[in-house]
Amino acid sequence: MWRYLVGAAGALVLALAGMFMFRSVAATEAKTAPPPAPAASVVNGAEDPLPAEAPRAADKTREQKRFDRVDKDKNAAITREEYLATRRKAFARLDKDGDGRLSFDEWAVKTTTRFAEADKDRSGSLTRAEFATTAPKRRAAQPRCACPKPTATPAADDENDDISS
């Protein structure tokens, strides 16, 4: 018999908990935030003109653009010479004496120059402080889009004044 009483009491507790949860959800839905104030340009009547057409992504994919960069004569086919042209240019920049052969010194000129510049005391070896100067310089991350900077609206300035007072 006591099992029936415990089961009934548990059912009542669950029903009351459900009722309180339902009321709390209904109360929070009633307290929604008011809509934001319109922008100053709309309030003053000087609405910014919209572009005639929405911006779209480029029609060509990344691989199509890369293909077009390599295909110099634009005949929709890449020859062996076109494909190797970038490597030939890189090789020519390294081959300082122009003999068509790349010596170790020509190949490692950037590294040997960096070592010579870092070795301030000309000892032929780098100290910890000298070695630290050879660390590659990291480029600052460039933003992916050129979004316009937001402008402060007079209404927003008034709100900030009220908060700080």
C-alpha positions in Angstrom: 0.0 0.0 0.0 2.8 2.4 0.9 4.2 2.0 -2.7 1.0 3.6 -4.1 1.2 6.5 -1.7 4.9 7.2 -2.6 4.0 6.9 -6.3 1.1 9.4 -5.9 3.3 11.8 -4.0 6.0 11.6 -6.6 3.5 12.3 -9.4 2.2 15.4 -7.5 5.8 16.7 -7.0 6.5 16.2 -10.8 3.2 18.0 -11.7 4.0 21.0 -9.5 7.6 21.2 -10.8 6.3 21.2 -14.4 3.7 23.9 -13.5 6.4 26.2 -12.0 8.7 25.6 -15.0 5.9 26.5 -17.4 5.1 29.7 -15.6 8.8 30.8 -15.5 9.1 30.2 -19.3 5.9 32.2 -20.0 7.1 35.0 -17.7 10.5 35.3 -19.5 8.8 35.3 -23.0 6.7 38.3 -21.9 9.8 40.3 -21.0 11.4 40.6 -24.4 13.7 43.5 -25.1 12.4 46.5 -27.1 13.4 46.8 -30.7 16.6 48.9 -31.3 16.3 52.5 -32.2 16.5 53.3 -35.9 19.9 54.5 -37.2 20.5 58.3 -37.3 20.6 58.3 -41.1 17.0 56.9 -41.2 15.8 59.3 -38.5 17.2 62.4 -40.3 15.7 61.3 -43.6 19.1 61.0 -45.3 18.9 57.3 -45.9 22.0 55.7 -47.4 21.3 54.6 -51.0 21.4 50.9 -51.5 23.5 49.4 -54.3 21.6 48.4 -57.4 22.7 44.8 -57.0 23.7 42.7 -54.0 27.4 41.7 -53.9 28.2 38.2 -55.3 31.1 35.9 -55.1 33.5 35.7 -58.0 32.4 33.4 -60.8 35.8 31.7 -61.0 36.9 29.2 -58.4 40.4 29.4 -56.8 41.7 26.6 -59.1 40.3 28.3 -62.2 42.1 31.6 -61.2 45.3 29.6 -60.6 45.0 27.9 -64.0 44.5 31.3 -65.7 47.6 32.7 -64.1 49.8 29.8 -65.4 48.2 29.8 -68.9 50.1 32.8 -70.3 48.9 32.5 -73.9 45.2 32.0 -72.8 44.6 29.0 -75.1 42.9 26.9 -72.3 46.0 24.5 -72.2 49.1 24.7 -70.1 52.3 23.7 -71.9 55.4 22.3 -70.1 57.1 25.6 -70.7 54.3 27.6 -69.1 54.1 25.2 -66.2 57.9 25.5 -65.5 58.1 29.2 -66.1 57.8 30.1 -62.4 60.5 27.6 -61.5 62.8 29.0 -64.2 62.3 32.5 -62.8 63.1 31.4 -59.3 66.2 29.5 -60.5 67.4 32.5 -62.5 67.1 34.8 -59.4 69.3 32.3 -57.5 71.8 31.7 -60.3 73.8 34.9 -59.8 76.7 34.1 -62.2 74.3 32.9 -64.9 76.1 29.7 -65.8 73.0 27.6 -65.6 74.3 25.7 -62.6 73.4 26.4 -59.0 76.3 26.2 -56.5 75.7 25.7 -52.8 76.7 29.3 -52.1 74.2 30.6 -54.7 71.5 28.4 -53.3 72.2 29.4 -49.7 73.0 33.1 -50.2 70.0 34.3 -48.2 70.9 32.1 -45.2 74.6 32.9 -45.3 73.8 36.7 -45.6 71.5 36.4 -42.6 74.2 34.6 -40.6 76.8 37.2 -41.5 74.4 40.1 -40.4 73.6 38.4 -37.1 77.2 37.6 -36.2 78.0 41.1 -34.9 81.3 40.3 -33.3 82.5 38.4 -36.4 83.5 35.4 -34.3 82.0 32.8 -36.8 79.5 31.6 -34.2 76.2 33.0 -32.9 75.5 33.7 -29.2 72.0 33.3 -27.9 71.3 37.0 -28.3 72.7 37.1 -31.9 70.7 34.0 -32.8 67.5 35.6 -31.5 67.9 38.3 -34.2 67.5 35.6 -37.0 64.0 34.8 -36.0 61.6 35.2 -38.9 59.5 38.3 -38.8 55.8 37.5 -38.5 53.4 39.5 -40.6 50.5 41.1 -38.9 47.2 39.3 -39.7 45.4 41.1 -42.4 41.6 41.5 -42.1 39.7 39.3 -44.5 37.2 42.0 -45.5 37.3 45.7 -45.8 34.2 46.5 -43.7 33.5 50.2 -43.1 34.1 51.5 -39.6 30.9 52.0 -37.6 30.0 55.6 -37.0 28.7 56.8 -33.7 25.1 57.9 -33.8 23.9 60.9 -31.8 21.3 58.6 -30.1 24.1 56.2 -29.0 26.1 59.1 -27.6 23.2 60.3 -25.5 22.7 56.8 -24.1 26.3 56.5 -23.1 26.1 59.9 -21.4 23.0 58.6 -19.4 24.9 55.5 -18.3 28.0 57.3 -17.1 26.0 59.9 -15.1 
